[in-house]
Amino acid sequence: MAGRGHPHFPLDPRYPVDPIVSTAVGTEYGALDLAAARRWGYGWDPAKPLASQPEGRRMTQAEYADFPACSADASRSLMHGIDAKRDWLYASTRTPEVDKAVERDPRLRDAWDAWSRCVAEQGLTRYPDPVAAFTDTAWHRGSDGNTRHTERERSTAVADVTCKRRLHTAETWHTVRAREEAADIARHRARYAAGLRALRTYRATVAGVLRRLG
């Protein structure tokens, strides 16, 4: 950026206009914190945003015009020595298939069904799974991903977490996911190993940059 005429560009700048942030789900297993469910339902304290904010000043429009090209240059430097198309973040490309296998698992289907009955027995909607409860459009998430914290939303979130605790839903879910992930790694061991090497290369490059920056 300095080379493009912006010598005082901050290391951690804010965009000229804050971007829209959307949150689909709090954890892989939906809501888990009972105290937060009681107070905020499926949202959070608006005074404490989930995403960390840049510490630098906002970019000027002139800086913003040059930012994409400089950002792309930086990314190419950080990816040096990595086969981005084949190896970079390979594990993430396997996530959809692993997710499908997890969702088909009979133990998890039974666990979700028990959780669903538990929530419905408290006079609330019978959702097929905890993610469906978390992402219900009835909670009217705003552009920042937060909800309106209505009484029904909070009651649903409390029932959701309570039933998970009573039935050990998250533990079963975690066990099934871990098993399917291990099986997928065993089937594609060489590709996962290459992805891990790529990630380690990237981290080493980033560490070197941070050392130079002090």
C-alpha positions, 0 to 999 in steps of 0.5 A: 500500500505504501508503494501505491502512495499510502505510506500510513496505511494501518496494519489492521484497517476497517473498511470504509463501510462496515460489512454485513456479518451473518451467523448461521450457527453458534457451534457445530452442535447448536446452542450449548450455553444455558445461561446465554440461552436464558438471556439471549435466546439464539443471539447474544448481547448486542454490546458484545459483538462476537466478531473481533473488530479491526483496531486500525482506522477506516480506510479512505476511499483512495486506499480502498481502491488499491486495497484489493490488489495489495491484498491479492499480492499479500495472499500470493506471498503467504501461499508461496510453496503451496499447491492451492488448487490441490492441497490448500485446506483440503479438509474443508472440501471433505466437510460436505461429504462427512456431514452427510455421513454424520447425518445418516448415522442411525445413532445420531438420528435416534439422538436427534429424535429424542431431543426433538420429542423432549423440546416438543413436550415442553409445548414448543416447535418440534424441530428435526434437529438442533440446527433447525431450531437455531436457524429458525427464521422466526427469530428474525436475525438482523444483518449482523446475525443477532436475534430479537431475543423474544420470549418464545425464542428464549424459551426454545433455546432454554429447552434446546440446551436443557434437552441436550444436557439431559439426553447427552445429544451433543456428546453423541453428535461429537462421537459420531462426527469424530468417527466419520472424520477418522474414517474419511482421513483413513480413506484419503490419508495421502490427501489429508497429509498433503493438506496438513503440510500445506497448512504448516507451510502457511503457518511458518510463512505467517510466523516469519512475517510476524517476526519481521513486523516485530 
